[in-house]
């Protein structure tokens, strides 16, 4: 899914290219990203498609250094050794995962990208789809051309929340809805500026517990979010969620429609990107293969690493969150965040936006702050080990059970306190040191 700030129209748009996992073909992992990117480029692209995709093709054909993040992922993935197609690309001659700095080439993938670069309609019809379906069949996946044609991206209305002079936007996905409810509870009901550090810790834990008990159930839904997503952040629903909150103490959760909390979602491998250009346009996207290295198989002729079906093994959908904040009086974007890898990232994005507004916090300080969350079930707060002596101790005094974790999630931030207006704007683009991410500013 993606959020797009359209400076010309002064609106935030959303595109959802989640694989539709319901129906008799639910287990077929249809590759959705090509069509999603094609749709995004068709509506917002400024440079020719051939030029945009040419960079990716060059990286695949000529190679690029293996990043530290990728090297660590490969080192923990048994699929790199067990699948011959993956091993041919991601393992060295001794059969070990390639090390950081190794030049990684993907010749078959480069040929696939070359076809899409020269004629993107190949992915919508014709012999290319037949070739792709046959390549998936080679590794035991009964893909058909009809399956590929059924994967259609959708431009959808984002969930929108107005608070004072700020308008916040979220994609109507599970992670987006949890982030939206957190934002609504923090600002509509209690306010950030009137709370000290102890009160904020308790307020954020209580908000996280309620958001995961309510909107968090979508992580375990069989497919994409359906129905009226905006209703999940209505004033009546947020007030019902927050009604039992009492500052300074643990309070029970009562979700708006009487449902029961579900087990916390488990991350299954995902990533996010944020990009902005000199013309004042920006986009944040989240991608997942529903597992580290997807299904652990390589489609050999096309060079595509096969994604796993959504919600494999009933563990919940991939954990991703995206948020954008617009300064209404100036019609300019001032904050865009995207995170993945942990159930902590929705709270990180919502609380980070609050800190930027009320405390003038920088992107660096937002990313450096210890992360935590309450998943509703089990009934405890998970916090990074670095925060156990600070936030963790405050929460223990309130009566919360607290457990430590080495690192919680990966977050990208684009922060423009005075508004984003293109080349002359004073903005900060930052990636998370926790994940050894990449950032480039020209």
Protein Blocks (a to p, Z undefined) as FASTA:
>chain_A
ZZdddfknopacdddfbdcfedjklmpccdfklmmmmmmmmmmpmbdfklmmmmmmmmmm
nopaddfklmmmmmmmmklmmpmklmmmmpcfkopacdehiacddfklmmmmmmmmmmmm
lmmgcjllmmmmmmmmmnopacdfklmmmmccdddddddddehjbccddddbfklmmmmm
mmmmmmmmnopmlpcfklmmmmmmmmmmmmmmmmmmmmmpcbdcehjfklmmgfklmmmm
mmmpcghiacddddfkopacddddddebiaddddddfkopacdddddehighilopacfk
nopacdddehihhlopadddddddddfklopafbdcddehiaklmmmmmmmmmmmmmnop
afklmmmpccdddehiacdddddfklmmmmmmmmmmnopacdddfbgcjadddddfkope
bjklccdddddfklopacddZZ
